[in-house]
Amino acid sequence: MKKIYLLICLCAASVLGFGQDITVCHTSSTEKFAMFASNKDFNAEHPRPGNYVHISQEGGKMITFKTPDGQQASGYLIEAKKKTNNWIFVFQEWWGLNDYIKKQTETLYKDLGNVNIIALDMYDGKVTADRQTAAGYMQQFKQERGDAIVKGALAYAGKDAKVGTIGWCFGGGQSLQATLTAGKQAAGCVIYYGMPVDDVERLKTLNTDVLGIFASREKYITPEVVKKFEANMQAAGKKLTVKNYDAEHGFANPSNPIFDKASTEDAYKHTLEFFRARLK
């Protein structure tokens, strides 16, 4: 029993460091990322977002839909002006579905054109601007519920929907999880500094390619984590395009003091090109 306890402690210590040894003990990617919430340095790199109230100029609205676990879920939806089966699912940062995510959803909608976009509420109505509260929300999140929300959104979009996904930080990992859940409906996955899935057998089930946007000065989703993701995707026979930027975690968030405008603009250019090539 003492040996088992020691092994658990060693695993936790390895994960709760700076992330270099994050891929240990067969922990899921969602659980690995949630462990960062106990890291004071990680929390410190997520300053309180500024006050912003989003008023949609494109008819954006909150909707609800059924999920296969017998519950309801919600999301911020902007429908295409002309009927189309092209969809993008947007995944929040650890704060929850706040007005900044709604703003980014609307920006994507404007820049991509004829596409339906929905930002999914992965915390079921919980949203905060407090770091400690956000850390708690991320630790409480259950991937089973997240998968149910995505399945409900897929049913809402319809069986003929082609679905691209995008997310940042916590949402970056959820973007990949959703693409795996979408199966043959998946039409492109964009990850902004999120924790990758490292199960090669799961990655083999991907039905689309992935664009990964990462920060080379990361202390959490480190260059080593990214290299392992590249190796795993190659082993799975799947296409991964990686764009590394000389920046820190959260560089694409305008409300973050380490916001890197040049890197963000370049990453966004690649994001638009990626989706335009796949959602025609």
Rosetta silent file (secondary structure, phi, psi, omega in degrees, C-alpha in Angstrom):
SEQUENCE: MKKIYLLICLCAASVLGFGQDITVCHTSSTEKFAMFASNKDFNAEHPRPGNYVHISQEGGKMITFKTPDGQQASGYLIEAKKKTNNWIFVFQEWWGLNDYIKKQTETLYKDLGNVNIIALDMYDGKVTADRQTAAGYMQQFKQERGDAIVKGALAYAGKDAKVGTIGWCFGGGQSLQATLTAGKQAAGCVIYYGMPVDDVERLKTLNTDVLGIFASREKYITPEVVKKFEANMQAAGKKLTVKNYDAEHGFANPSNPIFDKASTEDAYKHTLEFFRARLK
SCORE:     score description
SCORE:     0.000 S_00000001
   1 L     0.000  -40.768  179.426    0.000    0.000    0.000 S_00000001
   2 H   -61.845  -38.280  179.812    2.861    2.375    0.848 S_00000001
   3 H   -65.001  -40.613  179.541    4.408    1.744   -2.577 S_00000001
   4 H   -64.880  -43.300  179.647    1.131    2.539   -4.329 S_00000001
   5 H   -62.319  -41.045  179.761    0.730    5.752   -2.335 S_00000001
   6 H   -63.609  -40.946  179.683    4.300    6.780   -3.170 S_00000001
   7 H   -62.574  -42.588  178.849    3.702    6.163   -6.875 S_00000001
   8 H   -62.274  -43.327 -179.737    0.570    8.333   -6.820 S_00000001
   9 H   -63.468  -41.810  179.313    2.435   11.121   -5.053 S_00000001
  10 H   -64.739  -39.791  178.041    5.306   10.975   -7.535 S_00000001
  11 H   -62.085  -46.962 -179.136    2.885   11.115  -10.450 S_00000001
  12 H   -63.565  -41.261 -179.889    1.107   14.134   -9.011 S_00000001
  13 H   -63.459  -38.547  179.848    4.375   15.916   -8.268 S_00000001
  14 H   -64.214  -42.148 -178.431    5.575   15.373  -11.808 S_00000001
  15 H   -71.471  -36.151 -173.450    2.401   16.806  -13.284 S_00000001
  16 L   -86.551    9.327  173.119    2.152   19.761  -10.917 S_00000001
  17 L   -79.410 -136.414 -178.051    5.596   21.041  -11.728 S_00000001
  18 L   -93.726    4.605  172.127    6.155   23.180  -14.793 S_00000001
  19 L   101.387   -6.820 -176.734    4.676   20.621  -17.174 S_00000001
  20 L   -61.989  -30.170 -177.271    7.835   19.136  -18.702 S_00000001
  21 L  -112.865   36.598 -171.764    6.792   15.665  -17.507 S_00000001
  22 L   -66.943  -25.783 -174.646    3.094   16.143  -17.953 S_00000001
  23 L   -90.928   71.881 -178.353    2.534   12.954  -19.967 S_00000001
  24 L  -129.714  159.056  168.890    2.778   10.456  -17.111 S_00000001
  25 L    58.375   22.734  172.812    0.704    7.745  -15.459 S_00000001
  26 L    58.602   29.835  175.246   -1.782    7.458  -18.337 S_00000001
  27 L   -73.316  142.665  179.378   -3.757   10.486  -17.180 S_00000001
  28 L   -67.662  158.792 -178.674   -6.182   11.814  -19.795 S_00000001
  29 H   -61.563  -36.667  178.602   -5.311   15.045  -21.568 S_00000001
  30 H   -64.910  -42.671  179.118   -8.254   16.801  -19.897 S_00000001
  31 H   -66.955  -38.921  178.529   -7.104   15.695  -16.437 S_00000001
  32 H   -59.877  -45.447 -178.239   -3.523   16.730  -17.179 S_00000001
  33 H   -67.721  -38.347 -179.979   -4.594   20.222  -18.119 S_00000001
  34 H   -62.317  -29.644  179.285   -6.894   20.490  -15.098 S_00000001
  35 H   -64.007  -25.210  177.583   -3.913   19.746  -12.849 S_00000001
  36 H   -62.484  -23.339 -177.690   -2.367   23.044  -13.925 S_00000001
  37 H   -62.142  -20.125  177.757   -5.130   24.768  -11.977 S_00000001
  38 H   -87.986   -1.791 -177.840   -3.234   23.891   -8.790 S_00000001
  39 L   -94.351  116.123 -177.053   -0.110   25.651  -10.075 S_00000001
  40 H   -61.108  -36.090 -179.943    0.162   29.215   -8.752 S_00000001
  41 H   -66.680  -40.265  177.654    2.416   30.263  -11.646 S_00000001
  42 H   -61.845  -45.588  179.257   -0.108   28.983  -14.186 S_00000001
  43 H   -61.455  -38.579 -178.418   -2.878   30.891  -12.449 S_00000001
  44 H   -65.446  -24.386  179.768   -0.751   34.037  -12.360 S_00000001
  45 L   -83.170    6.025  177.314   -0.411   33.909  -16.146 S_00000001
  46 L  -122.325   76.537 -179.548   -4.173   34.308  -16.465 S_00000001
  47 L   -65.421  155.125 -179.996   -4.907   37.871  -15.302 S_00000001
  48 L   -55.022  126.144  177.792   -8.466   38.938  -14.708 S_00000001
  49 L   -66.103  148.726 -179.694  -10.121   39.789  -18.062 S_00000001
  50 L   -69.874  167.926  178.436  -11.254   43.367  -18.470 S_00000001
  51 L   -73.711  125.827  178.921  -14.862   44.458  -18.375 S_00000001
  52 L  -151.964  132.788  176.287  -16.531   43.914  -21.723 S_00000001
  53 L  -117.598  118.792 -177.104  -20.160   43.528  -22.726 S_00000001
  54 L   -87.957  127.609  173.618  -20.728   42.020  -26.143 S_00000001
  55 L  -116.945  112.894 -173.993  -23.609   43.326  -28.242 S_00000001
  56 L   -67.178  137.798  173.189  -24.003   41.247  -31.373 S_00000001
  57 L  -103.845    0.422 -174.560  -24.115   42.935  -34.759 S_00000001
  58 L  -125.288   20.596  177.663  -24.802   39.632  -36.532 S_00000001
  59 L    78.197   20.287  178.039  -27.841   38.240  -34.757 S_00000001
  60 L   -63.159  141.811 -177.474  -25.918   36.181  -32.224 S_00000001
  61 E  -152.658  153.922  174.030  -28.101   34.613  -29.541 S_00000001
  62 E   -81.540  136.737  177.928  -27.988   32.084  -26.733 S_00000001
  63 E  -129.686  165.592  172.487  -29.761   28.814  -27.471 S_00000001
  64 E  -124.453  153.719  177.776  -30.404   25.561  -25.640 S_00000001
  65 E  -151.737  159.206 -178.196  -30.380   22.015  -26.967 S_00000001
  66 E   -79.173  149.772  175.400  -30.770   18.500  -25.613 S_00000001
  67 L  -120.861  153.487 -173.280  -27.796   16.298  -24.750 S_00000001
  68 L   -68.012   -7.323  176.585  -27.717   12.477  -24.777 S_00000001
  69 L   -91.182   13.673  176.295  -27.176   12.327  -21.004 S_00000001
  70 L    83.639   10.417 -179.559  -30.724   13.577  -20.483 S_00000001
  71 L  -111.086 -173.599  173.909  -29.780   17.166  -19.748 S_00000001
  72 E  -114.718  153.206  173.864  -29.831   20.481  -21.589 S_00000001
  73 E  -133.033  168.373 -179.336  -26.845   22.465  -22.852 S_00000001
  74 E  -136.545  165.526  178.602  -26.457   25.961  -24.209 S_00000001
  75 E  -165.008  163.798  178.675  -24.352   27.898  -26.663 S_00000001
  76 E   -99.885  111.408 -171.312  -23.947   31.233  -28.384 S_00000001
  77 E  -109.388  135.073  167.712  -25.137   30.767  -31.976 S_00000001
  78 E  -124.171  116.848 -176.689  -24.711   32.893  -35.085 S_00000001
  79 L   -88.547  145.882  177.068  -26.484   31.380  -38.071 S_00000001
  80 L   -62.791  148.218 -179.608  -25.315   31.746  -41.645 S_00000001
  81 L   -71.266  -28.631  174.061  -27.298   34.194  -43.754 S_00000001
  82 L  -117.375  144.842 -176.190  -27.703   31.519  -46.424 S_00000001
  83 L   -58.582  130.447  179.181  -28.434   27.890  -45.607 S_00000001
  84 L  -153.050  153.428  175.542  -25.236   25.863  -45.306 S_00000001
  85 L   -93.716    5.444  178.531  -23.999   22.685  -43.659 S_00000001
  86 E   -81.540  127.238 -178.681  -20.726   24.366  -42.688 S_00000001
  87 E  -133.303  150.883  167.925  -20.315   24.736  -38.930 S_00000001
  88 E  -129.600  129.974  173.509  -17.645   25.799  -36.475 S_00000001
  89 E   -99.158  125.593 -178.641  -17.756   24.860  -32.804 S_00000001
  90 E  -105.455  136.784 -177.413  -15.901   27.362  -30.605 S_00000001
  91 E  -119.248  130.466 -172.379  -14.488   26.369  -27.217 S_00000001
  92 L   -67.365  163.002  165.457  -13.976   28.762  -24.335 S_00000001
  93 L   -77.353 -174.275 -173.475  -10.948   29.498  -22.189 S_00000001
  94 L   -71.195   -7.925  179.622  -11.062   28.479  -18.535 S_00000001
  95 L   -71.998  -23.363 -171.850  -13.195   31.504  -17.607 S_00000001
  96 L   108.639 -176.845 -179.178  -16.310   30.026  -19.178 S_00000001
  97 L   -79.226   83.472 -178.735  -18.412   31.282  -22.073 S_00000001
  98 L   -95.821 -178.107 -174.978  -17.799   34.983  -21.486 S_00000001
  99 H   -71.505  -22.189  175.557  -18.380   37.986  -23.730 S_00000001
 100 H   -67.297  -39.337  177.302  -14.818   37.882  -25.071 S_00000001
 101 H   -67.740  -38.416  175.677  -15.496   34.424  -26.522 S_00000001
 102 H   -61.934  -40.045  177.949  -18.755   35.699  -27.993 S_00000001
 103 H   -63.358  -44.677  179.726  -16.808   38.556  -29.579 S_00000001
 104 H   -65.024  -36.535  176.854  -14.235   36.150  -31.040 S_00000001
 105 H   -61.264  -43.452  179.809  -17.048   33.952  -32.334 S_00000001
 106 H   -68.301  -36.272  176.939  -18.564   36.930  -34.125 S_00000001
 107 H   -62.800  -45.052  176.685  -15.182   37.936  -35.562 S_00000001
 108 H   -59.647  -43.594 -179.998  -14.730   34.452  -37.014 S_00000001
 109 H   -58.311  -47.314 -179.078  -18.235   34.589  -38.436 S_00000001
 110 H   -64.403  -41.095 -173.986  -17.568   37.897  -40.194 S_00000001
 111 H   -78.968  -27.005 -178.061  -14.187   36.840  -41.559 S_00000001
 112 H   -91.361  -24.453  178.813  -15.192   33.380  -42.785 S_00000001
 113 L    91.008 -132.493 -168.922  -18.473   34.279  -44.429 S_00000001
 114 L   -75.196   86.034  179.872  -21.228   31.749  -44.957 S_00000001
 115 L  -150.895  146.029  171.717  -20.858   29.490  -41.921 S_00000001
 116 E   -88.460  133.762 -179.880  -22.858   28.675  -38.797 S_00000001
 117 E  -129.862  132.906  176.819  -20.840   29.223  -35.615 S_00000001
 118 E  -132.393  126.900  172.800  -21.696   28.178  -32.093 S_00000001
 119 E   -91.712  115.077 -174.562  -19.638   28.790  -28.964 S_00000001
 120 E   -82.714  138.532  178.969  -20.480   25.916  -26.652 S_00000001
 121 L   -88.219   92.993 -174.251  -21.016   26.520  -22.947 S_00000001
 122 L   -78.820  -11.323  178.108  -18.818   23.779  -21.502 S_00000001
 123 L  -103.942    9.580  177.313  -19.396   24.889  -17.898 S_00000001
 124 L    53.351   53.786  173.236  -23.208   24.793  -18.093 S_00000001
 125 L    94.183  -11.164 -179.566  -23.794   28.457  -17.327 S_00000001
 126 L   -85.544  129.984  178.858  -20.859   29.060  -15.000 S_00000001
 127 L  -147.977  145.910 -176.536  -18.621   31.977  -15.951 S_00000001
 128 L  -151.736  162.621  171.017  -16.177   34.050  -13.924 S_00000001
 129 L  -115.843    7.451 -179.361  -13.443   36.674  -14.092 S_00000001
 130 L   -99.289  129.243 -175.353  -11.767   35.371  -10.919 S_00000001
 131 H   -61.755  -45.196 -177.752   -8.709   33.141  -11.352 S_00000001
 132 H   -65.194  -38.248  177.628   -9.321   30.918   -8.347 S_00000001
 133 H   -66.613  -42.470  178.169  -12.934   30.363   -9.350 S_00000001
 134 H   -61.593  -41.008  177.713  -11.887   29.587  -12.927 S_00000001
 135 H   -59.803  -41.495  177.986   -9.323   27.102  -11.622 S_00000001
 136 H   -64.798  -42.044  178.040  -12.078   25.405   -9.656 S_00000001
 137 H   -60.168  -42.924 -177.668  -14.385   25.241  -12.658 S_00000001
 138 H   -67.064  -37.477  178.519  -11.660   23.651  -14.760 S_00000001
 139 H   -69.740  -31.985 -178.822  -10.898   21.065  -12.073 S_00000001
 140 H   -79.665  -17.267 -176.019  -14.593   20.229  -11.684 S_00000001
 141 L   -61.984  135.900  177.435  -15.139   19.770  -15.419 S_00000001
 142 L  -112.139  127.375 -177.866  -15.927   16.199  -16.479 S_00000001
 143 H   -62.237  -31.068  178.444  -14.986   15.111  -19.981 S_00000001
 144 H   -60.325  -40.377  177.542  -18.028   12.845  -20.110 S_00000001
 145 H   -69.395  -40.429  177.556  -20.256   15.898  -19.774 S_00000001
 146 H   -58.833  -42.905  178.465  -18.161   17.768  -22.331 S_00000001
 147 H   -63.777  -38.585  178.990  -18.590   14.925  -24.814 S_00000001
 148 H   -64.810  -39.177  177.661  -22.348   14.938  -24.207 S_00000001
 149 H   -62.355  -43.805  179.745  -22.495   18.678  -24.915 S_00000001
 150 H   -64.699  -42.457  178.914  -20.635   18.176  -28.190 S_00000001
 151 H   -63.150  -38.388  176.462  -22.898   15.281  -29.190 S_00000001
 152 H   -64.459  -39.797  178.372  -25.929   17.430  -28.465 S_00000001
 153 H   -67.420  -36.875  176.789  -24.502   20.231  -30.597 S_00000001
 154 H   -63.497  -41.551  177.641  -23.805   17.777  -33.420 S_00000001
 155 H   -64.732  -38.515  178.351  -27.427   16.624  -33.295 S_00000001
 156 H   -64.508  -41.639 -179.677  -28.559   20.263  -33.337 S_00000001
 157 H   -69.102  -31.147  178.368  -26.367   20.991  -36.375 S_00000001
 158 L   105.488  155.051 -174.132  -27.710   17.936  -38.197 S_00000001
 159 L   -65.715  -19.308 -179.549  -26.293   14.747  -39.645 S_00000001
 160 L   -95.287    2.564 -177.626  -25.069   16.507  -42.802 S_00000001
 161 L   -68.763  138.296  169.760  -23.118   19.189  -40.942 S_00000001
 162 E  -102.813  122.556 -167.498  -19.401   19.574  -41.626 S_00000001
 163 E  -118.564  119.426  168.306  -17.856   20.735  -38.380 S_00000001
 164 E   -95.964  155.374  179.938  -14.641   22.615  -37.748 S_00000001
 165 E  -132.134  150.081  177.581  -13.507   23.247  -34.181 S_00000001
 166 E  -152.057  143.130  177.260  -11.370   25.890  -32.482 S_00000001
 167 E  -162.698  162.971 -176.998  -10.435   26.682  -28.902 S_00000001
 168 E  -124.130  138.719  174.968   -7.877   28.388  -26.703 S_00000001
 169 L    59.556 -121.949  174.041   -6.140   27.128  -23.552 S_00000001
 170 H   -49.958  -42.686 -178.960   -8.700   24.793  -21.882 S_00000001
 171 H   -69.779  -22.524  176.572  -10.727   25.132  -25.070 S_00000001
 172 H   -64.347  -44.188  175.611   -7.766   24.126  -27.222 S_00000001
 173 H   -65.093  -38.477  179.185   -7.820   20.665  -25.708 S_00000001
 174 H   -67.893  -28.475  176.391  -11.602   20.561  -26.030 S_00000001
 175 H   -60.529  -44.784  178.859  -11.314   21.444  -29.709 S_00000001
 176 H   -69.878  -41.327  177.349   -9.395   18.216  -30.321 S_00000001
 177 H   -57.961  -42.606 -178.901  -11.710   16.198  -28.074 S_00000001
 178 H   -66.520  -37.453  178.720  -14.708   17.492  -30.038 S_00000001
 179 H   -64.418  -38.533  175.885  -13.107   16.630  -33.364 S_00000001
 180 H   -65.137  -40.407  179.209  -12.617   13.067  -32.170 S_00000001
 181 H   -67.282  -33.807 -176.147  -16.255   12.962  -31.038 S_00000001
 182 H   -69.051  -19.744  178.104  -17.484   14.385  -34.359 S_00000001
 183 H    58.344 -128.413 -176.541  -16.177   11.385  -36.287 S_00000001
 184 H   -71.068  -10.851  177.476  -16.876   11.610  -40.016 S_00000001
 185 H   -82.963  -10.398 -177.909  -18.513   15.013  -39.573 S_00000001
 186 E   -66.671  136.297 -176.587  -15.189   16.561  -38.539 S_00000001
 187 E  -135.720   25.432  177.952  -13.862   19.075  -41.069 S_00000001
 188 E   136.271  134.583 -177.347  -10.854   20.675  -39.403 S_00000001
 189 E  -128.801  127.778  175.938   -9.471   21.221  -35.920 S_00000001
 190 E  -117.294  127.071  179.624   -7.580   24.270  -34.620 S_00000001
 191 E  -116.413  121.025  170.379   -5.838   24.120  -31.244 S_00000001
 192 E  -101.809  109.684  177.020   -4.460   27.239  -29.571 S_00000001
 193 L    35.192   53.857  175.622   -2.008   26.138  -26.838 S_00000001
 194 L  -110.638  162.277 -179.580   -4.255   23.367  -25.556 S_00000001
 195 L   -75.517  120.525 -178.901   -3.290   19.974  -24.144 S_00000001
 196 L   -75.666  155.750  167.748   -3.168   17.383  -26.955 S_00000001
 197 L   -73.086  133.137 -179.139   -4.530   13.866  -26.746 S_00000001
 198 L  -112.860   10.694  176.233   -1.534   11.523  -26.608 S_00000001
 199 L   -84.560  107.286 -176.043   -3.351    8.214  -27.135 S_00000001
 200 H   -60.401  -37.964 -179.526   -2.208    7.119  -30.594 S_00000001
 201 H   -63.623  -38.892  175.863   -5.098    4.680  -30.954 S_00000001
 202 H   -67.202  -42.363 -179.068   -7.598    7.494  -30.361 S_00000001
 203 H   -62.565  -28.057  178.079   -5.740    9.774  -32.748 S_00000001
 204 L   -63.696  -20.482 -178.850   -6.051    7.100  -35.433 S_00000001
 205 L   -86.012   -3.309  177.606   -9.812    7.718  -35.401 S_00000001
 206 L   -59.468  139.378  178.760   -9.422   11.347  -36.504 S_00000001
 207 L  -112.694   14.146  177.524  -11.223   12.077  -39.762 S_00000001
 208 L  -153.526  171.225  178.691   -9.579   15.427  -40.468 S_00000001
 209 L   -92.330  172.773 -170.963   -6.269   17.191  -40.080 S_00000001
 210 E  -129.754  139.050  170.604   -5.210   19.511  -37.275 S_00000001
 211 E  -109.739  117.745  179.862   -3.653   22.960  -37.038 S_00000001
 212 E  -108.317  124.366 -179.578   -1.774   23.417  -33.778 S_00000001
 213 E  -113.457  116.974 -172.088   -0.770   26.907  -32.664 S_00000001
 214 E  -131.954  164.477 -179.123    1.710   26.911  -29.801 S_00000001
 215 E  -111.667  124.698 -174.734    4.044   29.202  -27.868 S_00000001
 216 L   -71.780  -16.166  178.162    7.725   28.247  -27.724 S_00000001
 217 L   -99.352   18.214  177.256    8.195   29.953  -24.335 S_00000001
 218 L   -62.848  141.927  170.836    5.427   27.876  -22.771 S_00000001
 219 L  -106.965    3.537 -174.340    6.062   26.360  -19.344 S_00000001
 220 L  -124.344  -69.130  170.747    2.956   24.182  -19.538 S_00000001
 221 L   -86.240   76.677 -168.869    2.151   23.032  -23.082 S_00000001
 222 L   -72.335  165.369  174.025    5.895   22.894  -23.570 S_00000001
 223 H   -55.493  -31.295  178.241    7.829   22.389  -26.828 S_00000001
 224 H   -67.120  -39.878  176.940    8.429   18.836  -25.585 S_00000001
 225 H   -63.127  -41.136 -179.844    4.675   18.238  -25.323 S_00000001
 226 H   -65.648  -42.517  179.130    4.244   19.609  -28.848 S_00000001
 227 H   -62.307  -39.848  177.888    7.023   17.388  -30.224 S_00000001
 228 H   -65.466  -38.917  177.111    5.394   14.344  -28.667 S_00000001
 229 H   -61.158  -43.444  177.647    2.078   15.356  -30.224 S_00000001
 230 H   -60.022  -44.619  179.907    3.770   15.593  -33.618 S_00000001
 231 H   -64.807  -41.092  179.889    5.294   12.132  -33.159 S_00000001
 232 H   -66.602  -39.812  178.047    1.970   10.661  -32.038 S_00000001
 233 H   -66.167  -38.047  177.252    0.108   12.157  -34.983 S_00000001
 234 H   -65.029  -42.622  178.404    2.729   10.776  -37.344 S_00000001
 235 H   -63.603  -31.399  179.569    2.414    7.352  -35.719 S_00000001
 236 H   -81.598   -9.130 -178.784   -1.367    7.597  -36.133 S_00000001
 237 L    74.976   28.878 -178.104   -0.977    8.471  -39.813 S_00000001
 238 L  -115.297  153.704 -177.018   -2.717   11.826  -39.395 S_00000001
 239 L   -89.546  128.437  176.065   -1.764   15.270  -40.651 S_00000001
 240 E  -130.899  125.854  172.978   -0.728   17.921  -38.150 S_00000001
 241 E  -107.184  123.581 -178.536    0.506   21.395  -39.044 S_00000001
 242 E  -110.670  131.776  173.349    2.273   23.159  -36.176 S_00000001
 243 E  -116.927  111.403  179.071    2.874   26.892  -35.958 S_00000001
 244 E   -99.138  136.501 -179.865    5.245   27.810  -33.145 S_00000001
 245 E  -122.483  142.864  177.979    5.526   31.405  -31.966 S_00000001
 246 L   -75.856   76.648 -172.656    8.187   33.044  -29.818 S_00000001
 247 L  -152.177 -179.095 -179.538    5.593   33.891  -27.215 S_00000001
 248 L  -112.328  167.499  179.571    4.059   32.769  -23.926 S_00000001
 249 L   -54.713  132.443  179.093    0.896   30.892  -23.011 S_00000001
 250 L    84.409   16.142 -174.555   -2.179   32.980  -23.751 S_00000001
 251 L   -63.382  -20.780 -175.895   -0.411   35.226  -26.256 S_00000001
 252 L   -92.013    4.880 -179.818   -3.509   35.499  -28.475 S_00000001
 253 L   -95.323  112.730 -177.661   -5.750   36.956  -25.758 S_00000001
 254 L   -61.092  -22.222 -179.687   -5.980   40.769  -26.108 S_00000001
 255 L   -86.011   -0.914 -179.315   -6.921   41.109  -22.431 S_00000001
 256 L   -94.272  134.099  179.557   -3.680   39.403  -21.364 S_00000001
 257 L   -58.777  -23.974  179.099   -0.634   41.607  -20.557 S_00000001
 258 L   -93.977   14.675  176.613    1.578   39.242  -22.573 S_00000001
 259 L   -49.767  128.891 -179.710   -0.656   39.629  -25.647 S_00000001
 260 L  -114.120  100.849 -173.235    1.508   39.403  -28.774 S_00000001
 261 H   -61.691  -46.468 -176.886   -0.226   41.296  -31.564 S_00000001
 262 H   -64.225  -45.665  179.529    2.090   40.219  -34.409 S_00000001
 263 H   -65.160  -39.567  179.641    1.995   36.524  -33.468 S_00000001
 264 H   -63.021  -44.676 -179.724   -1.764   36.653  -32.961 S_00000001
 265 H   -64.313  -40.534  178.951   -2.366   38.198  -36.369 S_00000001
 266 H   -67.601  -43.664  178.657   -0.152   35.630  -38.095 S_00000001
 267 H   -61.773  -39.975 -179.431   -1.785   32.731  -36.253 S_00000001
 268 H   -67.597  -35.905  176.289   -5.235   34.053  -37.114 S_00000001
 269 H   -59.787  -45.691  178.929   -4.274   34.329  -40.782 S_00000001
 270 H   -66.492  -35.254  178.077   -3.339   30.639  -40.785 S_00000001
 271 H   -62.467  -47.161  179.378   -6.542   29.802  -38.923 S_00000001
 272 H   -63.315  -43.050  178.895   -8.711   31.485  -41.553 S_00000001
 273 H   -61.170  -41.299 -179.705   -6.792   29.831  -44.396 S_00000001
 274 H   -61.254  -49.165 -178.756   -7.183   26.450  -42.700 S_00000001
 275 H   -70.284  -38.925  179.963  -10.951   26.751  -42.313 S_00000001
 276 H   -62.129  -32.818 -179.828  -11.520   28.296  -45.742 S_00000001
 277 H   -74.398  -19.203 -173.070   -9.792   25.329  -47.367 S_00000001
 278 H  -113.677  -19.452  179.058  -11.995   22.836  -45.535 S_00000001
 279 L  -115.995   77.484 -176.479  -15.392   24.500  -45.221 S_00000001
 280 L  -100.117    0.000    0.000  -16.260   25.296  -48.825 S_00000001
